[in-house]
Amino acid sequence: MATVPEQIAVAASGAAFVLCILYIAAYRPVILIGFFFILFTLVWRTAATMFIDLAGPVLSSQTDRYVGPGMATPLHVLAYFVTLAPFFFLLRPAAVQHWLHDADRERAAPGMITLSGITVVVSFIFLGSLYFDLIRIGSIPLFARLERFVYTAQYAGAAHRWLILYGNFVTFWWGVMFAAERLRNHRIDIRYLGMLGILMVYMFLTGNRFSAFYSFCSFFVIPLAAVIAVDIRDNRSVVPFSWVGRTFRRRELIAFGAVAALAAIASAVGIYNNLANVRQFQGDEILSQFWERLLVQPSELGWISYDRVFNFGQWQPDRVFDFLFQAPLDASKNTTPQFLMLETIGEPRTYEHISGGFQFAGGFPEIFFELFGPLYAWPFIFGAGYIAAGLTAVVVKGVIQGRYASAFLSLYVLFGFYVMYIGGMLNFIMTPVYWIKIAALAIALLMEARLARAGLPLVPWALFRVPAFGKVRAA
């Protein structure tokens, strides 16, 4: 067990981070909603690291060793604070208030077909194709006791595989249109919440558990940061969480709550079904497996890396760089878990897991310390946070000002940093496609800025009019 001073330091650092997140939730909602996908993960990993530090040694069945106790929590929490610091500057209320001067809240003229309307039609066609394929194939993973990745690899059709790759961007675009309807027409478009619910039911039927519901819902709400920014404007209150009542009406909160409840129920049932029916654990094994996945597996690699680098001084930047960017086991995948797994469980097991499409959780911030060492990692952690905060700001600003191309492309570029925070991935910067995304974002930003001076959008909200006699005329 950890000594009393160590326990106090671990508990104090964990509590400090939780209080920071509560402050963000109470008074800085633009940061909360705009970066929610990662904030939730950081809180979860903090809880898991605290558990290992305080309750250790605890058995990690994946690594076949005991982990903890220790002082990894204060170190990781400091890295999280360094990551979030740029958000308080780049998404400060004064900066957000400045974006509101160019807010695009123009409503479409009667009879106009809007971008939102086209999105709904295309989305329902896509959702229909997903369910049609599910019925046509006949093997519904929830009832056939199939792992979701087995269904994707061996049974699923093209629409399902496309969804697995790009589903987060689909739900983000739905969120953009949902936010645009709220900003332009002052209404909640229930169709988007309905489509999100239909998609979650589909993911539940295809054997998905918590991660799919968490990621899809998180990406959907990102654009709502723009709605909150516009509604609260410069009228900040000292009352915590006052932004909730000032932004959303009661029926809107009920609708959001219904979707959140659906996601929570689907997650709980999906996790139990996977443990009890798919993997066939029994009795106390189900609960022990659940707690290990909740409180050990998210941080086991991170704790072992902390122990190796900070307690034993074992870090070789040249070797780490060579593995991550030049000679990994599989260069087409995230190379960070490959390295951390290799250092923890050895090459035979690591290669077996990676070739089978399975990897352990974790990667941030430990990969920065593995690559740059205990001292030089900090400016790189801050720099990554600054870029992530800047891209998040562009997303929020783009939704506020109706610059939908830059909003979407910013999220597309930001997604690489999301994967870094979730799984420690660094080799995304080495792929040519990623730099094409950056170039596309730069072009969109320049074009939208120039067109805005002429009062024109790059991606228009109102697309075309359909006259009563059926001829289509461009807007």
C-alpha positions, -999 to +999 in steps of 0.1 A: +000+000+000+010+036-006+024+056+024+001+082+040+019+112+024+016+095-010-021+088-005-027+125+004-008+137-027-027+113-049-061+122-035-054+159-035-042+159-071-072+139-082-096+161-063-080+192-078-086+180-113-122+170-106-128+205-091-113+220-123-137+201-144-166+211-122-155+248-126-154+244-163-189+227-163-203+255-141-188+286-156-171+278-189-196+257-209-181+265-243-150+246-232-170+218-216-192+211-246-166+219-273-140+195-257-163+171-239-151+140-258-117+144-243-126+159-209-147+128-201-118+106-210-093+126-188-117+124-158-121+086-163-083+080-166-077+102-135-101+080-115-085+048-129-049+061-121-060+071-086-074+036-080-041+020-090-021+044-070-042+040-038-055+004-040-024-011-055-010-036-059-039-047-081-039-074-107-038-064-143-049-095-161-041-081-196-004-075-186-003-105-163+013-084-135+004-063-105+003-025-108+005+001-081+008+017-057+026+049-067+024+085-076+013+085-112-018+105-105-001+139-096+021+136-127-008+128-151-030+154-135-003+180-141-001+170-177-039+174-180-037+209-165-010+218-190-032+205-218-063+225-207-045+258-200-046+270-236-084+264-237-089+290-210-071+315-231-083+307-267-119+301-256-121+329-231-154+347-230-140+379-245-127+360-276-160+342-280-179+374-276-159+389-305-170+361-328-207+369-322-203+402-341-202+382-374-228+356-363-249+343-393-285+339-381-302+346-414-333+325-419-341+309-452-369+324-473-401+305-475-400+277-500-362+273-499-346+239-496-319+242-469-287+224-462-304+209-431-333+195-452-310+178-476-290+164-447-321+149-432-331+132-464-297+117-471-293+106-435-326+087-434-316+070-467-283+060-451-300+048-419-324+028-440-296+011-458-280+001-425-311-016-412-318-032-446-283-047-446-288-059-411-320-077-420-306-090-453-275-105-436-296-121-410-269-123-383-278-097-356-248-096-333-269-089-302-288-121-306-262-142-323-236-134-296-211-120-320-183-096-311-188-063-329-154-065-346-162-100-359-195-088-374-177-059-390-149-080-405-169-111-416-206-102-420-213-065-423-220-047-456-203-016-470-226+009-453-218-006-418-180-005-425-183+031-437-201+040-405-175+024-383-148+046-401-167+079-404-197+077-379-182+103-356-181+128-385-217+119-395-230+127-360-209+158-358-225+171-390-259+163-376-249+184-346-238+212-368-272+212-386-290+208-352-272+239-339-277+258-371-315+252-369-314+265-333-294+296-342-313+305-374-348+293-367-349+294-329-362+258-328-351+224-317-351+201-347-363+168-333-354+150-364-317+150-356-323+137-321-345+110-336-318+100-361-292+099-333-316+076-314-321+054-344-284+051-349-278+042-313-304+014-315-286+001-346-252+002-328-268-017-299-281-044-322-247-048-338-230-056-305-215-022-296-211-012-260-202+021-243-176+035-267-199+039-297-226+057-277-202+079-259-183+090-291-214+095-313-232+116-286-200+135-278-194+145-314-231+154-318-230+179-289-197+197-299-215+223-321-239+231-293-210+250-278-219+277-304-255+277-293-245+283-257-220+310-267-247+329-286-274+326-260-254+336-229-234+362-249-215+385-224-240+380-196-220+358-174-235+349-140-219+340-107-245+313-102-231+280-112-247+262-142-269+292-149-261+287-186-282+256-187-315+274-180-306+304-200-298+283-231-322+255-232-359+253-226-375+226-205-387+205-235-352+207-250-337+194-217-362+166-217-353+156-253-316+157-245-322+137-213-342+111-233-313+106-257-288+104-228-309+079-210-312+058-242-274+058-245-269+049-209-293+020-210-279+007-243-243+010-228-252-009-196-271-037-214-244-039-241-216-043-216-235-069-196-244-088-228-208-088-240-195-101-206-222-126-199-234-139-233-206-131-258-175-138-236-195-161-213-182-150-179-203-162-150-212-151-115-186-130-098-164-130-129-189-106-146-185-080-118-147-084-115-143-081-152-164-050-152-144-033-125-111-042-141-122-027-174-135+004-155-107+011-131-076-008-142-074-013-180-078+025-189-045+033-170-025+001-166-001+010-195+002+045-183+010+035-148+036+009-159+052+035-182+053+060-153+070+034-132+095+026-159+104+062-168+102+080-134+110+054-109+137+034-129+148+061-153+144+037-183+137+058-214+155+057-247+142+085-270+161+073-301+146+038-298+111+051-291+113+075-321+125+047-344+097+024-333+069+050-335+078+065-368+101+042-387+099+005-377+067-004-358+050-037-359+022-024-380+027+011-395-009+013-407-022+015-371-016+035-340+020+028-331+020+041-295+000+012-280+023-012-300+053+003-283+038+004-248+025-032-251+059-043-264+076-029-234+051-045-211+041-079-224+068-087-250+068-090-287+051-124-293+019-114-274+020-078-287+022-090-323-006-115-317-029-088-303-021-062-329-024-086-359-058-096-344-070-060-343-068-057-305-048-031-285-046-020-249-060+013-237-040+044-228-011+063-244-014+099-232+005+115-216+029+086-211+041+084-247+054+120-244+076+111-215+088+079-233+097+100-263+110+133-249+119+123-213+106+136-179+117+172-186+114+180-223+079+164-226+062+194-210+065+219-239+053+193-263+022+185-242+015+223-239+020+227-277-004+199-285-030+214-261-026+248-278-032+233-313-062+213-300-077+244-283-071+265-315-089+240-337-118+237-312-121+275-313-123+274-351-150+247-349-171+268-325-165+300-344-174+283-377-208+272-364-215+306-350-207+324-382-222+298-406-188+289-419-196+252-421-167+241-443-141+253-419-160+240-389-162+205-404-126+205-417-113+218-384-129+188-366-114+166-393-080+179-385-087+179-347-097+143-348-060+133-351-054+150-317-085+133-303-069+100-312-037+111-296-055+120-263-075+088-264-048+063-275-015+083-275-013+082-313+016+103-327+022+088-361-009+104-376+013+134-384+034+112-407+006+103-431+003+124-463-035+123-460-034+143-428-014+171-444-040+171-472-066+177-445-046+206-431-042+221-466-080+217-472-087+235-439-063+264-448-080+268-482-115+268-467-105+294-441-091+317-467-120+313-491-146+318-464-129+349-451-128+364-486-164+354-494-176+368-461-164+402-471-187+400-501-216+387-479-214+352-495-209+318-478-187+290-491-213+264-480-247+281-483-276+274-459-303+280-484-296+259-515-325+262-540-362+270-543-387+245-556-416+264-573-451+251-571-450+240-607-421+217-600-391+234-617-360+237-596-343+271-596-309+278-580-309+302-550 
